Amino acid sequence: MLNGKTIAFLVAPEGVEQVELTEPWKAVKQAGGTPRLVSTDSGQVQAFNHLDKADTFAVDDTVDGADPAAFDGLVLPGGVANPDYLRTVPQAVRFAHAFFDMGRPVAAICHAPWTLIEADVVRGRTLTSWPSLQTDLRNAGATWVDQEVMVCTAGPNTLVTSRKPDDLKAFCQAAADAFGA
């Protein structure tokens, strides 16, 4: 259970895969936690269903104003555009990196490990992701595996990764377990 725990969801202003945001969000709430949407800009973020615009979601905090220490864990949803943008914003990369410095759990799905590569926190870790990231992860010093969910504890924190929306059930359960530990 996540009673009293607050989990940050870091997303770009546009391009997050909606289901990779909403399903983990629901899992955190169902486990008794409080999800908070963190972005690089205030206002709304635009989600997508693959390439089609979907819903918008209100931003709770910006990376400039949010203190990573106020959160008990971090979720990095995927979509191609979302992590590709986040990895170009130094404040977003520092925000993600802070969870590793503090030893707090992180969950990343699909293309989201791109942000972790930029934060230089995957070396020596075992991850899964969307298959096209496997070379990037290997080049960054990670071991890449092709499986539904990977829970890696070989580092300062628990890192939960999954490949794609079809893996969301296992991803959400593993993330909730890591956040509740």
Buried (B, 14 or more C-beta within 10 A) or exposed (E): EBEEBBBBBBBBBBBBBBBBBBBBBEBBEEBEBBBBBBBBBEEBBBBBEEEEEBEEBEBBBBBEEBEBEEBBBBBBBBBBBBBBBBBBBEBBBEBBBBBBBBEBBBBBBBBBBBBBBBBEBBEEBBBBBBEEBBEBBEEBEBBBBEEBBBBBEEBBBBBBBBBBBEBBEBBBBBBBBBBBE
